[in-house]
């Protein structure tokens, strides 16, 4: 009877290992992670946040490709972002750090987040993927609150990161979201900080992993039966 329960337990353990982490940490990304994603909440529980209790955001990053074109390494992400705040506030920018330093960033597919600026400082890059200002993109700190992401709304944006040379590992960390027009009169601003727990592989990888575990279990069971 113990043999019959071993495979389901092993599969559940591996799924839990992929899907969760003991605590939040930077995300290491390689070409093996294409198709994988990580999702997380940014809210006021993080001690580095500066916001009211009812301000929050949710993000999901999916790695679409990780390529080397002979000169640069290119990471292409699809990013889903939602303003989950209960209080008034408009998301006008989000940012994160990279290691090693990226050399360029480009966004696509969004009418809200239309520009990305590389700001090298402190040994790492910090990106703010910003809202289009009223006339032209020129500001990665604020943006136009009239064109931002209000509470309850969601958006999707493509983000292409460029790194010089052939880079085998990229680490992302320190995600922040900027809120404007907060407070009862819309006069305030806030910063939300969050960090994902782990990167989750694409469903096909999990299916192969589960099939491998089940096959190994069946093979051991047949050997025991013959023995």
C-alpha positions in Angstrom: 0.0 0.0 0.0 2.9 2.4 0.7 4.0 2.0 -2.9 0.6 3.0 -4.3 0.7 6.3 -2.5 4.3 7.2 -3.2 3.9 8.7 -6.7 1.1 11.1 -6.0 3.0 12.3 -2.9 6.1 12.8 -4.9 4.3 14.8 -7.7 2.6 17.0 -5.1 5.9 17.7 -3.4 7.6 18.7 -6.7 4.6 20.9 -7.7 4.8 22.7 -4.3 8.6 23.2 -4.7 8.1 24.9 -8.0 5.0 27.0 -7.1 6.1 28.3 -3.7 9.1 29.4 -1.8 9.9 29.7 1.9 10.3 33.5 1.5 10.5 36.1 -1.2 13.8 36.4 -3.1 15.2 37.7 -6.3 14.3 35.7 -9.4 17.1 34.0 -11.4 16.2 33.6 -15.1 17.9 31.4 -17.8 16.9 30.2 -21.2 15.5 27.1 -19.6 12.7 29.3 -18.1 11.1 30.3 -21.4 7.3 29.8 -21.0 7.6 30.1 -17.2 6.0 32.8 -15.1 6.0 34.4 -11.7 3.1 36.3 -10.1 3.0 38.4 -6.9 1.3 41.2 -5.0 2.8 44.5 -4.1 1.2 46.1 -1.0 1.7 48.0 2.2 2.8 45.1 4.3 6.4 45.4 2.9 8.4 47.6 5.2 9.9 49.4 2.2 6.5 50.5 1.0 5.1 53.9 1.6 1.4 53.7 1.2 -2.0 53.4 2.9 -3.3 49.9 4.0 -5.8 49.6 1.2 -3.3 50.3 -1.7 -2.1 47.3 -3.6 -1.2 45.9 -7.1 -0.7 42.5 -8.7 1.7 41.5 -11.4 2.4 38.5 -13.5 5.6 38.2 -15.6 5.8 35.5 -18.3 9.1 34.9 -20.2 8.4 34.6 -23.9 11.9 34.2 -25.2 15.6 34.3 -24.1 17.9 34.7 -27.1 21.4 35.7 -28.1 21.7 37.5 -31.4 25.4 37.3 -31.7 25.9 40.7 -30.0 23.3 41.0 -27.2 21.1 38.8 -25.0 17.4 39.6 -25.3 14.7 38.8 -22.8 11.1 39.2 -23.9 8.4 39.3 -21.2 4.7 39.6 -21.3 3.6 41.5 -18.1 0.1 41.6 -16.7 -0.5 44.3 -14.1 -3.7 45.2 -12.1 -4.4 48.0 -9.7 -6.1 46.0 -6.8 -6.3 49.0 -4.4 -9.6 49.6 -2.5 -8.8 53.3 -2.1 -8.4 55.8 -4.9 -5.0 55.8 -6.6 -3.6 55.6 -10.2 -0.6 53.4 -11.1 1.6 55.5 -13.3 4.9 53.5 -13.2 6.5 50.3 -12.1 10.2 49.5 -11.7 12.6 46.7 -10.9 16.4 46.0 -10.7 18.5 43.8 -13.0 21.8 42.0 -12.5 23.8 42.3 -14.7 23.1 45.8 -15.9 20.8 46.0 -18.9 21.7 48.3 -21.8 18.3 49.0 -23.1 14.6 48.4 -22.5 11.6 48.7 -24.9 7.9 48.4 -24.2 5.0 47.5 -26.6 1.3 46.6 -26.7 0.1 49.0 -24.1 -1.6 52.4 -24.4 -0.7 53.2 -20.8 2.9 52.0 -20.2 4.6 53.3 -23.3 8.2 54.0 -22.4 11.1 52.5 -20.4 14.1 54.3 -19.1 17.4 52.7 -18.0 18.7 54.5 -14.9 22.1 53.1 -13.9 22.9 53.6 -10.3 23.9 51.8 -7.2 25.6 49.0 -9.1 22.3 47.9 -10.7 19.8 49.1 -13.2 16.4 50.4 -12.1 13.6 50.5 -14.7 10.5 52.5 -14.4 8.1 51.5 -17.2 6.2 54.7 -17.4 3.0 56.3 -18.4 3.0 58.6 -21.4 3.0 62.2 -20.3 0.5 64.5 -21.9 2.7 65.3 -24.9 5.7 63.1 -24.8 7.4 60.5 -22.7 10.0 62.3 -20.7 9.4 61.2 -17.1 10.0 57.9 -15.4 9.1 59.1 -11.9 5.5 60.3 -12.3 3.7 60.2 -15.6 0.2 61.5 -16.3 -2.3 60.4 -13.6 -5.1 61.1 -16.1 -3.7 58.3 -18.3 -2.7 55.8 -15.7 -4.2 52.6 -14.3 -7.0 53.4 -11.9 -8.2 51.1 -9.0 -9.8 47.9 -10.3 -8.3 48.2 -13.8 -5.7 45.9 -15.5 -3.3 46.2 -18.4 -0.8 44.1 -20.4 2.5 45.2 -21.6 5.4 43.6 -23.5 8.9 44.4 -22.2 12.1 43.6 -24.1 15.3 43.8 -22.1 18.7 44.0 -23.8 22.0 42.9 -22.2 25.5 43.3 -23.7 27.2 40.0 -24.7 26.1 36.4 -24.2 24.5 36.4 -20.7 23.5 33.0 -19.3 21.8 34.2 -16.2 19.8 37.3 -15.4 18.5 38.2 -11.9 15.5 40.4 -11.4 14.6 42.0 -8.0 13.2 44.9 -6.1 9.9 45.5 -7.8 8.1 48.7 -7.1 4.8 50.3 -8.3 4.1 54.1 -8.1 0.7 55.3 -7.3 -0.5 58.9 -7.8 -3.7 60.8 -7.0 -4.0 59.0 -3.7 -5.8 60.3 -0.7 -9.4 61.7 -0.3 -8.5 64.7 -2.4 -6.2 63.0 -4.8 -3.3 65.0 -3.6 -0.9 62.2 -2.6 1.4 59.6 -4.0 2.5 56.2 -2.8 5.1 53.5 -3.4 4.3 49.8 -3.3 7.0 47.2 -2.9 6.8 43.4 -3.5 8.8 40.4 -4.5 7.7 37.0 -6.0 8.4 33.8 -4.2 9.4 31.6 -7.1 9.2 31.1 -10.9 6.7 28.6 -12.1 7.5 26.4 -15.1 5.2 26.3 -18.1 2.4 23.7 -17.9 4.1 21.4 -20.4 7.2 21.1 -18.2 5.0 20.1 -15.2 3.2 17.5 -17.3 6.5 16.0 -18.4 7.7 16.0 -14.9 4.6 14.4 -13.6 4.7 11.8 -16.4 8.3 11.0 -15.5 7.4 10.5 -11.8 4.4 8.3 -12.6 6.5 6.2 -15.0 9.2 5.7 -12.4 6.5 4.6 -9.9 5.0 2.2 -12.4 8.4 0.7 -13.2 9.2 0.1 -9.5 5.8 -1.4 -9.0 6.3 -3.9 -11.9 9.7 -4.8 -10.5 8.2 -5.5 -7.1 5.5 -7.6 -8.7 8.0 -9.7 -10.6 10.1 -10.0 -7.5 
